[in-house]
Amino acid sequence: METMRNLTLDTSQLHPHPDNPRKALGDLTELTESIRKNGVMQNLTVIPDNEEFDSFTVLIGHRRLAAAKAAHILELPCNVVEGLSRSEQIGIMLEENMQRNDLTYLEQAQSFQLMLDLGESVESVAEKTGFSETTVRHRVEIAKLDPELVAERAEHAYYQFSLSDYAKLEAVPDIGEREKILATVSDRRDLEWKIRHVLEERKIKEGTEKLKAAMKSAGIRQTKESRWNSRIEVEKEIDLRQDVKADKLKLPEDRKAHYRYILENGTAYIVREKEEQKKPEKTEWELNRERLDRNRKQVRAMQKEWQRQRRAFVKDLVAGHYTAPKKEDARQIESDIWKFFMQKPGWTMLGIRLIAEYMIDRDWYDTEEEERNSRLTQAKHMKPLWQMLILADKSLDVRTGTDTECLMEYEGTLRKDLAEATMSFYKILERLGFQTASEVYDVLSGRSDLFEEAKNEETD
């Protein structure tokens, strides 16, 4: 190999190397301005294209050549090198760019692969480029992936996959599966999870194939029944994520005809029918329990039929298919319905308990049991009007820790629906002799300065 130094060449004689690992030269603005002021301070390294020495290919200095042309520099200092093979040329360009950290993972990978395609070995590539054999092997694995996909992931700042991430991807043997993972992951954690998932699924598939072959050889069929079927018991449980070895599949020769296997979520269960056991005679308690259960079922069926009949009648009544009751009768019916609510189990606690609590000025649980029972009795026998009045007033309570009954909306305006309901309750109280303060009406009518004015929404 012969080198001629300090040879000045016309820029028209210089051409970029077609195998230059760096595909994009980047922003040349600052370099162009520097060359325009100071000239090229470092020689380019070139190789001759022919014996006439009238055309040359750049090995080192592609950015300087492009910037010089942009600055209208006509001649450049060059070192001319002869006798380099194509793979040696690529190696020189790789090492130069790597020292400057100018290459992406993909550009490095593609250059290493090109050298291998030209007949180099991993060992010789490592020797000529100065990289370790491990680095070369990892980069070559990246070169096997879809270059557009790798470039897309590299450009997306959110992903920021490192070389170690790509090395983890090598655990997946199939290139198509690697590309599928790379195309669908959202971040590094997702990448690791999907790699584990693919490897696990692959292991399960391999284990399933081994298991099925062994079961077929033994004459044991697969069944779709549930592993939790009470009529079967599990003889062997095999994790298909682990190596399925022959000794795990071994079964007693004389009972194979009774076996079958189930596949569920990466696990194989070899099962057999449970031996039938004579059922013990039922006890008197069990027989009585069965009788009561049958009776209860019959009663519930009757209740459902009654419910259907009642509902049909009420719907017809509401629809006007029956004559509505007179006012006097309607009032009595309303009173009787209220009594029904107060007597019905479940509703009693909802209504009677609230009424009893209303009549006590301290916490219910701080009250003596005797007084609580007395108040419950009082609430139960109270006039329906007083019961309704107490529950209505109770419904307006402003409870600690909640804004459910607050008259002010979140944005500071009056909650009109609650104000109107509260106003109507005060009107009822006034009919019973209550005198409402003017301040109450100022607040409920929205005239108080406490409230913000509601904004009118423009409509199209």
For each residue, the residues with C-beta under 8 A, 3 or more apart:
1: 81 82 83 84
2: 81 82 83
3: 79 80 81 82
4: 7 79 80
5: 43 79
6: 43 77 79
7: 4 77 78 79 80
8: 75 76 77 78
9: 13 14 46 56 75 76 78
10: 13 14 74 75
11: 14 65 68 69 73 74 75 76
12:
13: 9 10 54 55 56
14: 9 10 11 44 46 56 57 58 65 76 78
15: 49 55 56 57 58
16: 20 57 58 62 65 66
17: 20 57 58 59 62 89 93
18:
19: 86 89 90 93 111 114
20: 16 17 23 58 62 93
21: 90 93 94 97 103 107 108 110 111
22: 25 62 93 97 102 103 107
23: 20 107
24:
25: 22 28 62 63 66
26: 63
27: 30
28: 25 31 32 63 66 67 70
29: 32 33
30: 27 33 34
31: 28 34 35 63 64 67
32: 28 29 35 36 67 70 71
33: 29 30 36 37 71
34: 30 31 37 38 67
35: 31 32 38 39 40 64 67 68 71 73
36: 32 33 71 72 73
37: 33 34
38: 34 35 41
39: 35 73
40: 35 43 44 64 68 73 76 77
41: 38
42: 61 64
43: 5 6 40 61 77 78 79
44: 14 40 58 60 61 64 65 76 77 78 79
45: 58 59 60 61 78 79 81 92
46: 9 14 56 57 58 59 61 78 79 80 81
47: 56 57 59 80 81 82 84 89
48: 51 53 55 56 80 82
49: 15 55 56 57
50: 53 54 55
51: 48
52: 55
53: 48 50 56 80
54: 13 50
55: 13 15 48 49 50 52
56: 9 13 14 15 46 47 48 49 53 78 80
57: 14 15 16 17 46 47 49
58: 14 15 16 17 20 44 45 46 61 62 65
59: 17 45 46 47 81 84 89 92 93 96
60: 44 45 92 93 96
61: 42 43 44 45 46 58 64 65 76 78
62: 16 17 20 22 25 58 65 66
63: 25 26 28 31 66 67
64: 31 35 40 42 44 61 67 68 76
65: 11 14 16 44 58 61 62 68 69 76
66: 16 25 28 62 63 69 70
67: 28 31 32 34 35 63 64 70 71
68: 11 35 40 64 65 71 73 76
69: 11 65 66 72 73
70: 28 32 66 67
71: 32 33 35 36 67 68
72: 36 69
73: 11 35 36 39 40 68 69 76
74: 10 11
75: 8 9 10 11
76: 8 9 11 14 40 44 61 64 65 68 73
77: 6 7 8 40 43 44
78: 7 8 9 14 43 44 45 46 56 61
79: 3 4 5 6 7 43 44 45 46
80: 3 4 7 46 47 48 53 56
81: 1 2 3 45 46 47 59 84
82: 1 2 3 47 48
83: 1 2
84: 1 47 59 81 88 89 92
85: 88 89 118
86: 19 89 90 118
87: 90 91 115 118 119 120 124 125 128
88: 84 85 91 92 128
89: 17 19 47 59 84 85 86 92 93
90: 19 21 86 87 93 94 111 114 115 118
91: 87 88 94 95 115 125 128 129
92: 45 59 60 84 88 89 95 96
93: 17 19 20 21 22 59 60 89 90 96 97 111
94: 21 90 91 97 98 103 108 111 112 129
95: 91 92 98 99 129 130
96: 59 60 92 93 99 100
97: 21 22 93 94 100 102 103 107
98: 94 95 101 102 103 108 129 130 131
99: 95 96
100: 96 97
101: 98
102: 22 97 98
103: 21 22 94 97 98 107 108 111
104: 107 108 151 154
105: 108 109 139 142 150 154 163 166
106: 109 110 142 143 147 150 151 154
107: 21 22 23 97 103 104 110 111
108: 21 94 98 103 104 105 111 112 139 142
109: 105 106 112 113 139 140 141 142 143
110: 21 106 107 113 114 143 147
111: 19 21 90 93 94 103 107 108 114 115
112: 94 108 109 115 116 125 129 136 139 140 143
113: 109 110 116 117 140 143
114: 19 90 110 111 117 118
115: 87 90 91 111 112 118 120 125 128 129
116: 112 113 119 120 121 122 125 140
117: 113 114
118: 85 86 87 90 114 115
119: 87 116
120: 87 115 116 124 125 128
121: 116 124 125
122: 116 125 126 133 136 137 140
123: 126 127 133
124: 87 120 121 127 128
125: 87 91 112 115 116 120 121 122 128 129 131 136
126: 122 123 129 130 131 132 133 135 136
127: 123 124
128: 87 88 91 115 120 124 125
129: 91 94 95 98 112 115 125 126 136
130: 95 98 126
131: 98 125 126 135 136 139
132: 126 135 136
133: 122 123 126 136 137
134: 137 138
135: 126 131 132 138 139
136: 112 122 125 126 129 131 132 133 139 140
137: 122 133 134 140 141
138: 134 135 141 142 163 166 167 170
139: 105 108 109 112 131 135 136 142 143
140: 109 112 113 116 122 136 137 143 144
141: 109 137 138 144 145 166 167 169 170
142: 105 106 108 109 138 139 145 150 166
143: 106 109 110 112 113 139 140
144: 140 141 175 178
145: 141 142 149 150 175 178 179 182
146: 149 150 179
147: 106 110 150 151
148: 151 152
149: 145 146 152 153 179 182 183
150: 105 106 142 145 146 147 153 154 182
151: 104 106 147 148 154 155
152: 148 149 155 156
153: 149 150 156 159 161 182
154: 104 105 106 150 151 159 161
155: 151 152
156: 152 153 159
157: 160
158: 187
159: 153 154 156 185 187
160: 157 188
161: 153 154 165 166 188 191
162: 165 166
163: 105 138 166 167
164: 167 168
165: 161 162 168 169 188 191
166: 105 138 141 142 161 162 163 169 170
167: 138 141 163 164 170
168: 164 165 171 191 192 195
169: 141 165 166 172 178 181 182 191 195
170: 138 141 166 167 178
171: 168 195 199
172: 169 177 178 181 195 198 199 202
173: 177 202
174: 177 178
175: 144 145 178 179
176: 179 180
177: 172 173 174 180 181 198
178: 144 145 169 170 172 174 175 181 182
179: 145 146 149 175 176 182 183
180: 176 177 183 184
181: 169 172 177 178 184 185 191 194 195 198
182: 145 149 150 153 169 178 179 185 191
183: 149 179 180
184: 180 181 194
185: 159 181 182 190 191 194
186: 190
187: 158 159 190 191
188: 160 161 165 191 192
189: 192 193
190: 185 186 187 193 194
191: 161 165 168 169 181 182 185 187 188 194 195
192: 168 188 189 195 196
193: 189 190 196 197
194: 181 184 185 190 191 197 198
195: 168 169 171 172 181 191 192 198 199
196: 192 193 199 200
197: 193 194 200 201
198: 172 177 181 194 195 201 202
199: 171 172 195 196 202 203
200: 196 197 203 204 241 266
201: 197 198 204 205
202: 172 173 198 199 205 206
203: 199 200 206 207 240 241 242
204: 200 201 207 208 240 241 266
205: 201 202 208 209
206: 202 203 209 210
207: 203 204 210 211 238 240 241 242 243 244 268
208: 204 205 211 212 240 263 268
209: 205 206 212 213
210: 206 207 213 214 244
211: 207 208 214 215 238 240 244 249 261 263 268
212: 208 209 215 216 222
213: 209 210 216 217
214: 210 211 217 218 244 246 249
215: 211 212 218 220 221 222 249 261
216: 212 213 219 220
217: 213 214
218: 214 215 249 251 256 259
219: 216 256 257
220: 215 216 251 256 259 260 261 270
221: 215 260 261
222: 212 215 260 261 262 263
223: 260 261 262 271
224: 262
225: 229 232 262
226: 229 262
227: 232 234 262 264 269 271
228:
229: 225 226 232
230: 274
231: 273 274
232: 225 227 229 271 272 273 274
233: 271 272 274
234: 227 237 269 270 271
235: 251 259 270 271 272
236: 248 249 251 269 270
237: 234 267 268 269 270
238: 207 211 244 248 249 267 268 269 270
239: 242 266 267
240: 203 204 207 208 211 244 263 266 267 268
241: 200 203 204 207 266
242: 203 207 239
243: 207
244: 207 210 211 214 238 240 248 249
245: 248 249
246: 214 249 250
247: 250
248: 236 238 244 245
249: 211 214 215 218 236 238 244 245 246 270
250: 246 247
251: 218 220 235 236 255 256 259 270
252: 255 256
253: 256
254:
255: 251 252 258 259 272
256: 218 219 220 251 252 253 259
257: 219
258: 255 272 273
259: 218 220 235 251 255 256 270 271 272
260: 220 221 222 223 270 271 272
261: 211 215 220 221 222 223 268 269 270 271
262: 222 223 224 225 226 227 268 269 271
263: 208 211 222 240 267 268
264: 227 267 269
265:
266: 200 204 239 240 241
267: 237 238 239 240 263 264
268: 207 208 211 237 238 240 261 262 263
269: 227 234 236 237 238 261 262 264
270: 220 234 235 236 237 238 249 251 259 260 261
271: 223 227 232 233 234 235 259 260 261 262
272: 232 233 235 255 258 259 260
273: 231 232 258
274: 230 231 232 233 277
275:
276:
277: 274
278:
279:
280:
281:
282: 286 287 290
283: 286 287
284: 287 288
285: 288 289
286: 282 283 289 290
287: 282 283 284 290 291
288: 284 285 291 292
289: 285 286 292 293
290: 282 286 287 293 294
291: 287 288 294 295
292: 288 289 295 296
293: 289 290 296 297
294: 290 291 297 298
295: 291 292 298 299
296: 292 293 299 300
297: 293 294 300 301
298: 294 295 301 302
299: 295 296 302 303
300: 296 297 303 304
301: 297 298 304 305
302: 298 299 305 306
303: 299 300 306 307
304: 300 301 307 308
305: 301 302 308 309
306: 302 303 309 310
307: 303 304 310 311
308: 304 305 311 312
309: 305 306 312 313
310: 306 307 313 314
311: 307 308 314 315
312: 308 309 315 316
313: 309 310 316 317
314: 310 311 317 318
315: 311 312 318 319
316: 312 313 319 321 322
317: 313 314 321 322
318: 314 315
319: 315 316
320: 324
321: 316 317
322: 316 317
323:
324: 320 330
325: 329 330 333
326: 329 330
327: 330 331
328: 331 332
329: 325 326 332 333
330: 324 325 326 327 333 334
331: 327 328 334 335
332: 328 329 335 336
333: 325 329 330 336 337
334: 330 331 337 338
335: 331 332 338 339 384
336: 332 333 339 340
337: 333 334 340 341
338: 334 335 341 342 384 387 388
339: 335 336 342 343 384
340: 336 337 343 344
341: 337 338 344 347 351
342: 338 339 347 348 351 352 380 384 387
343: 339 340 347 348
344: 340 341 347 348
345: 348
346: 349 350
347: 341 342 343 344 350 351
348: 342 343 344 345 351 352 353 380
349: 346 352 353
350: 346 347 353 354
351: 341 342 347 348 354 355 379 387 391
352: 342 348 349 355 356 376 379 380
353: 348 349 350 356 357 376 379
354: 350 351 357 358 390 391 394
355: 351 352 358 359 379 382 387 390 391 394
356: 352 353 359 360 364 372 375 376 378 379
357: 353 354 360 364 375
358: 354 355 390 393 394
359: 355 356 375 378 379 390
360: 356 357 364 367 371 372 375
361:
362: 366 367
363: 366 367
364: 356 357 360 367 372
365:
366: 362 363
367: 360 362 363 364 371 372
368: 371 372
369: 372 373
370: 373 374
371: 360 367 368 374 375
372: 356 360 364 367 368 369 375 376
373: 369 370 376 377
374: 370 371 377 378
375: 356 357 359 360 371 372 378 379
376: 352 353 356 372 373 379 380
377: 373 374 380 381
378: 356 359 374 375 381 382
379: 351 352 353 355 356 359 375 376 382 387
380: 342 348 352 376 377
381: 377 378
382: 355 378 379 386 387 390
383: 386 387
384: 335 338 339 342 387 388
385: 388 389
386: 382 383 389 390
387: 338 342 351 355 379 382 383 384 390 391
388: 338 384 385 391 392
389: 385 386 392 393 428 432
390: 354 355 358 359 382 386 387 393 394
391: 351 354 355 387 388 394 395
392: 388 389 395 396 425 428
393: 358 389 390 396 397 425
394: 354 355 358 390 391 397
395: 391 392 405
396: 392 393 405 422 425
397: 393 394 405
398: 405 406
399: 402 404 405
400:
401:
402: 399 405
403: 406 410
404: 399
405: 395 396 397 398 399 402 418
406: 398 403 415
407: 414 415 418 419 422 443 444
408: 412 413 414 415 450 451
409: 412 413 414 415
410: 403
411: 452
412: 408 409 451 452
413: 408 409 451 452 453 454
414: 407 408 409 419 446 451 454
415: 406 407 408 409 418 419
416: 419 420 446
417: 420 421
418: 405 407 415 421 422
419: 407 414 415 416 422 423 443 444 445 446
420: 416 417 423 424 444
421: 417 418 424 425
422: 396 407 418 419 425 426 444
423: 419 420 426 427 441 444 445
424: 420 421 427 428
425: 392 393 396 421 422 428 429
426: 422 423 429 430 434 436 440 444
427: 423 424 430 431
428: 389 392 424 425 431 432
429: 425 426 432 434 436
430: 426 427 433 434 435 436
431: 427 428
432: 389 428 429
433: 430
434: 426 429 430
435: 430
436: 426 429 430 440 441
437: 440 441
438: 441 442
439: 442 443
440: 426 436 437 443 444
441: 423 436 437 438 444 445
442: 438 439 445 447 448
443: 407 419 439 440 446 447 448 450
444: 407 419 420 422 423 426 440 441
445: 419 423 441 442
446: 414 416 419 443 451
447: 442 443
448: 442 443 451
449:
450: 408 443
451: 408 412 413 414 446 448
452: 411 412 413
453: 413
454: 413 414
455:
456:
457:
458:
459:
460:
